[in-house]
Amino acid sequence: LNVDTNAIKALIYLIKQYLKGSMHENADLRVKALEKLYSLLKERNKEIIFLIERQENTQILSEIMLSLLNGSRDPDHRVKVLCGACLGEIGAIDPAYFMTNISLANRNNNTSTN
C-alpha cells in the first residue's frame, strides 16, 4: 500500500477534529461527530490499518482508543453504540501495544499538569 504522507496527516487531522466533537457537551453534536468518525474509519480503512501496522502514529491511535472507550460510558445510548461501531471498524489491536501507549500517555499527561 502506497500512502501519501500528506494524506496521512490530513486523515489524522480529521480524526482529531471528530474526536474533539465527540467530547462536546451537547449529545446531538457528539453523535454527529461520531457518525462522521465512523464513516471516515469505514471509508479509509486501509489507511487506518496502515497507521496501526506502522506504529509510527501511536499518539493518535491512543487518543482514538481512549476517546472511544470513554465514550462507551456516555449516558446517551446513541453515543455508546457509535463508539462500539467505531471500535469495530478499527478492529483488534495488540493489548500489550495499546497498554504501553496508554501508560505513556498517562505519564505525559501527569507530568504536563504538575
Beta strands, then each sheet from edge to edge (+ up, - down):
end
